[in-house]
Amino acid sequence: PTIENNIAQFHRVGAKRMLFLSPEGVIVDFSEQDKEYIKSCQKFCVSQGYNAFDYVLTPRYKGTSCLANQVVSGGPIVSICVAYVQCGKLLNCKLLSENRVVPDIYTMNQGIGGKPIDIYIDLVKLPSIENEPDAKKYLFLDYQRKDKLLSNWDIQIAKDIDTFSSKFTILNKNKSDAVFAHIYHGVMMVGMSMWFGQAELLVRSFFILLFLVCACHTFGWMMNSTSMESVPFETGIKAALIYLSKKKSGKSKK
């Protein structure tokens, strides 16, 4: 009902929207609970008549069914599959592999001491969902394709990565745009602070925020092994909550 009501509001005012869905609904890490979830997804694949997915989770189709009913007369549906490659290795390899790396904020922002990550995107226009009223089958067929695609990445990357990767779109780095945006933002902040006579407050605030963000980021990295998103202060807060939760349940490591 919530999804239907929200989209109905867009229809009432004639607002056009692009929907970006992640039907997996969750990022799995490396805890026993995560491993059990992966195995349950694989069992569900088999129960539905598909081979177990090794690289992707089973899609959650019920919410997608609700959305599909709202965009019958909408635009095209495009499926996206992303491959993260670092030093000639596929980071998002098999879900149960010990070599799998979750490309989170720590991995993507390693700085000058880290190693660059190439992001390859596969875009496929899917047939209209009007031709396939069964959203579960619609998604499972697409995820079966994605699982096979990542499997080919895993195999071909060790053979001839240049030839294979040339078939996909690489996400180009926008270093110049990012540097310009930072410089422009900095100049505006300094200019406004000087205009209003608050330069000292700006400098003090900058170092306080820098310390807090760095402390949270480092604390989260030291305390926790789960993936982290890029929400400010989330790295430290999430790590502390997970640690306290494990300690409360008697599962924390001493």
Helices and strands as residue ranges (DSSP letters): H 2-13, H 32-47, H 61-68, E 77-86, E 89-90, H 105-108, G 111-113, E 118-126, G 129-131, H 135-165, E 169-170, H 175-195, H 199-223, H 234-248
